[in-house]
Amino acid sequence: MRLAELEPAGPDRVDLDGKRLLIFIVAYNAETTIEKVLSRIPPSLQSEAVEILIIDDFSEDSTFVNGLRYQQRDSAFKITVLRTPENQGYGGNQKLGYRYAIDNGFDIVALVHGDGQYAPEKLPMLLAPLVGNEADAVFGSRMIDKKAARRGGMPVYKWIGNQVLTAFQNRMLGTKLSEFHTGYRLYSTAALAQVPFEKNTNDFHFDTEIIIQFVLRKLRLAELPIPTFYGDEICHVNGVFPAARSCARNSSIASRNSPHYGAGAALRICKARSSPSGTSS
C-alpha cells in the first residue's frame, strides 16, 4: 500500500487522537549528530503524550554524554537516555526500543536514526496513517521518487542494488513496496505485539525480517516519500569486506553498503517463507 502525500497537520500541534507516541532514536558513535537530530524534531509534536527515547548502543565516543546534555538543557520533550552495557547490534537495539514502547503503554513507536540520515521533520506526515488507523506500519521511502534519491546523493551502486533487491523481495512476498531497505519506520505497538520480533537477528537484516513477519501476519504496510540525504557523517564502504564489517559497527546504515548485504537479505526471504514465525533462524 502506498499512500498519497497527506496534508500536513497544523503548525501548532499535531493531533495524535489520544494516542501515545515514542520517538525512538537508535544511536552509535553519533556524538557529532545526536543533538542536531534532537533539535530537528518538530515542536508541533510537543505534548505529554510524546516521549523521546535514545538508546546509545555502547558507543566509543560521547554520544551518551551529549544525549544527556541535551536532555538536561531542553525540557520541551520528555527525554530518556539509555546506554547498553555492551553492543547489541542494530537489530538488537531495535528490540530494546520496541519492547520499551510496548511495556510502557505507547501506541506508536517511530524509529529515527541518530546519524541524521532520515529527516525528523517528516514525523508528523509519517504519523498520519497510524493516527488515523489506516496502517499498522509506515515506512518513509526514498525510492517512490527514484530521481530524487539520486539527487539526494544516493550512490549509483546502492540506487541500482536497492531497486533490484526490492523487486526480488516484492516478487517473493507478493508485496508492492518501493523500498525494503529504508531505516525510517513507524509501527503500531499493537501490531508489534503480534509478531515475534525479538526472535529476529540482531544485525541489519532485522529490518527485512520484521517486514516478512508483518506480511505473513497480514498487517497493513504503508509508504510515504521522504527526502534522501547522505552527509559527511554517513559511513561509505565500496566492496571491501573487512572495512564493511568495521563500518557496520560504526554507522546506523553501514552494513547496507556491504556487498554481501543483498545476498543475506534475499536468503532471509527464502528461509522465512517456510517459517511459521517469519524468522530466518
LINWOUR-V727779 format. One record per backbone hydrogen bond with DSSP energy under -0.5 kcal/mol. NH is the residue of the N-H (numbers start at 1). CO is the residue of the C=O. Records with the same first field share a line. If there is no record, write none. Layout:
# LINWOUR-V727779
NH=CO ; CO
This chain:
# LINWOUR-V727779
3=223
14=44
16=14
19=16
21=49
22=108
23=21 ; 51
24=22 ; 110
25=23 ; 53
26=24 ; 112
27=55
33=30
34=30
37=33
38=34
39=35
40=36 ; 37
41=38
45=42
46=43
50=47
51=21
52=78
53=23
54=80
55=25 ; 53
56=54 ; 82
57=27 ; 55
58=56
66=62
67=63
68=64
69=65
70=66
71=67
72=68
73=69
74=70
75=73
78=50
79=77
80=52
82=54 ; 80
84=56
91=202
92=88 ; 202
93=89
94=90
95=91
96=92
97=93
98=94
99=95
100=96
101=97
102=98
103=99
104=100
105=102
106=101
107=20
108=20
109=187
110=22
111=109 ; 185
112=24 ; 110
114=26
116=113
120=118
122=119
123=120
126=122
127=123
128=124 ; 125
130=127
131=127
132=128
133=130
134=129
135=129
136=220
137=220
138=186
139=222
140=184
141=139 ; 224
146=144
149=145
150=146
151=147
152=148
153=150
154=149
159=155
160=156
161=157
162=158
163=159
164=160
165=161
166=162
167=163
168=164
169=165
170=166
171=167
172=168
173=169
174=170
175=170
185=111 ; 183
186=138
187=109
188=136
189=107
190=107
192=188
193=189
194=191
195=192
197=195
199=196
200=197
206=203
207=204
209=205
210=206
211=207
212=208
213=209
214=210
215=211
216=212
217=213
218=215
219=214
222=137
223=1
224=139
226=141
230=152
234=231
239=237 ; 257
241=239
244=240
245=241
246=242
247=243
248=244
249=245 ; 246
250=247
251=247
256=253
257=254
258=255
261=258
262=258
264=260
265=261
266=262
267=263
268=264
269=265
270=266
271=267
272=268
273=269
274=271
275=272
278=275
